[in-house]
Amino acid sequence: MNPGVVLFHTTTAALRAEKTAQKAGLKVKLIPTPRELSSDCGIALRFDLADRQPLEQALSAAGVEGEFHELKAG
């Protein structure tokens, strides 16, 4: 799995994103925001980069705004 994360401004947005992604059948997990990435919220949504486009579409349709990042290995 090539992981990516979505950062949010609020915990509420992160929780809504997780629920939205799961309803869309995408495998995601809430994680602490990686240190190398700054965020207003302490949790982020981890996803497989192969699912980026359907995840972006699902979040957009639900009105959930997030900032997508690719996690670097190592």
Secondary structure, DSSP 8 states (H G I E B T S, - for coil): --EEEEE-SSHHHHHHHHHHHHHTT--EEEEE--TTS--SSSEEEEEEGGGHHHHHHHHHHHT---EEEE----
